[in-house]
Amino acid sequence: MSTLQRIALLLTVIGALNWGLIGFFRFDLVAAIFGGQASAFARIVYALVGIAGLINLVLLFKPTEELGRTEPKMSRT
């Protein structure tokens, strides 16, 4: 997994946690930290989370071979 993919995954998790807080408690953590949903910083975070989601969407449909995952080989002795 590349560094960009790891950052995208981290941002996607942050977005998921924020949506969970909104859904369960009606509390937008990103807006609370950055001064409201309309603030420039909050909008940047929302945009980065959206881009990260698109990156992860591409990863979802990549074949396993391209992701660098290989099944462990069983040795017959």
C-alpha positions as CSV (number, residue, x, y, z in Angstrom):
1,M,0.0,0.0,0.0
2,S,1.5,3.3,-1.0
3,T,1.8,6.4,1.2
4,L,-1.0,8.1,-0.8
5,Q,-3.3,5.2,-0.3
6,R,-2.6,5.1,3.5
7,I,-3.3,8.8,3.8
8,A,-6.5,8.3,1.8
9,L,-7.5,5.5,4.1
10,L,-6.8,7.6,7.2
11,L,-8.9,10.5,5.8
12,T,-11.7,8.1,4.9
13,V,-11.8,6.8,8.4
14,I,-11.9,10.3,9.8
15,G,-14.8,11.0,7.5
16,A,-16.6,7.9,8.6
17,L,-16.1,8.7,12.3
18,N,-17.4,12.2,11.7
19,W,-20.5,10.9,9.9
20,G,-21.0,8.5,12.7
21,L,-21.0,11.3,15.2
22,I,-23.4,13.3,13.0
23,G,-25.8,10.3,12.7
24,F,-25.8,9.3,16.4
25,F,-25.3,12.5,18.2
26,R,-26.0,15.3,15.6
27,F,-22.5,16.6,16.3
28,D,-20.2,17.6,13.4
29,L,-16.7,17.3,14.9
30,V,-15.0,18.8,11.8
31,A,-17.2,21.9,12.0
32,A,-16.7,22.1,15.7
33,I,-12.9,22.1,15.4
34,F,-12.7,24.4,12.4
35,G,-15.4,27.0,13.2
36,G,-18.5,25.8,11.4
37,Q,-19.4,24.0,8.2
38,A,-19.0,27.1,6.1
39,S,-15.5,28.0,7.2
40,A,-12.7,27.6,4.7
41,F,-10.7,25.0,6.8
42,A,-13.8,22.8,7.4
43,R,-14.6,22.9,3.6
44,I,-11.0,21.9,2.8
45,V,-11.2,18.9,5.2
46,Y,-14.6,17.9,3.7
47,A,-13.0,18.1,0.2
48,L,-10.0,16.1,1.2
49,V,-12.2,13.4,2.7
50,G,-14.2,13.3,-0.5
51,I,-11.1,12.9,-2.6
52,A,-9.8,10.2,-0.3
53,G,-13.1,8.4,-0.7
54,L,-12.7,8.4,-4.5
55,I,-9.1,7.1,-4.2
56,N,-10.4,4.3,-1.9
57,L,-13.3,3.6,-4.3
58,V,-10.7,2.9,-7.1
59,L,-8.8,0.6,-4.7
60,L,-12.0,-1.3,-4.0
61,F,-12.3,-2.5,-7.6
62,K,-8.6,-3.3,-8.2
63,P,-7.7,-6.9,-8.5
64,T,-5.9,-8.4,-5.5
65,E,-2.7,-9.0,-7.6
66,E,-2.4,-5.3,-8.3
67,L,-2.7,-4.4,-4.6
68,G,0.4,-6.4,-3.8
69,R,-1.3,-9.0,-1.7
70,T,-0.4,-12.6,-2.2
71,E,-1.7,-15.7,-0.5
72,P,0.9,-17.5,1.6
73,K,2.3,-20.5,-0.2
74,M,1.8,-23.8,1.4
75,S,4.9,-26.1,1.3
76,R,4.4,-29.8,0.8
77,T,6.9,-31.8,2.7
